[in-house]
Amino acid sequence: MTTEVKASHILVKTEEEAKNLYDEILNGKSFAQAAKEYSLCPSGFSGGDLGYFGRGMMVKPFEDAAFSMEIGEVSKPIQTQFGWHLIQLNDKK
């Protein structure tokens, strides 16, 4: 059973921004570079890296998405009270 995941994310204000970035990443743009350029979260400076986290450490929509993904996958836009996120799953343990 997965108890922790390692993820990166990009936080933007609008669904449209998130969708545009999702398309750019699918077409070859580096997730880390997109995070550095566009993310409103301080983690953007480190390519969006959030490190490892367990259940109960993130808001539920974000956590549910991260724990349901496969390593290397990039999520479609996910809305939380903070804005719109794209998540890249980097590892599970």
N, C-alpha and C positions, 0 to 999 in steps of 0.2 A: 504494500500500500504506500502511495506517495504521501509523505509527511511534510515535505518542503519542496518548493519550486524556486528556481532562479529565473527572474524575468527582467526585461527592460521595457520601458514604456515611453510613449510620447503623449503629452497632454496639450490639447488645444481647446479653444473656446467653442468652436462650432462643429456640427456634424459635417458640414461641407468641407471644412479644412481637413478633418480626419479622413473623409472619403478620398479627397485629392491626394493626401499623403499615402494612404493605403495603395492607391493606384500607382503612384510613383515608386513605392517600395516593391510592389509586384513586378514592375517593369525594370527593376535593377538598381534603384537607388539604395544606398546603404542605410539600414535602419538607424545605426549609430549616428551617421552624418545627419540624417533627417532630425533625429532627436536634438543634436547640437544646434541645428539651425532653427527649429520651430517649437520645441517643447517649452511650455510655461513652467514646468517643474524644475527645481534646482538640479535634479538628476540628469537633466539634459546636457549639462557640462561634461558628464562622464558617459555620454552616449545613451542616456536613459537607464543605465544600470541600477536596479533596485536591490541587487544581491539576492540572497536566499530569504524566504519568508514562509511561515506556516499558516495554517488556517486560523482565522480570527485576527490577523494582523493588518488586513486590508479591508476596504469597504466591500460589501458582499458581491455586487455585480462584477467588480474587478477580480476578486478572489475566485468566484465561480468560473469565470472565463479562464483565468490562468491555470487553475487546477484541471480544466477539461481539455487543455491543448496538448499537442504533441511537440516534442523538442524541435526547435527550428521554425515552428509555425508562427505566423503573424496573424493576430486577430483582426476581424472586421471591427469597425468603430464601436466602442462601448461607452455608454453614458453613465456618469456618476454625478454626485453633487459638486464635484470639482471641475467638471467639463467633459470633454470627449477624449478617450484614450485609444491608442493602438498599443497592443502588447505583443512582445516577442518572447516566446518561452525559450530559455537557454539551457535549462537542466532540471531534472527531477531527482529527488532522493527520498 
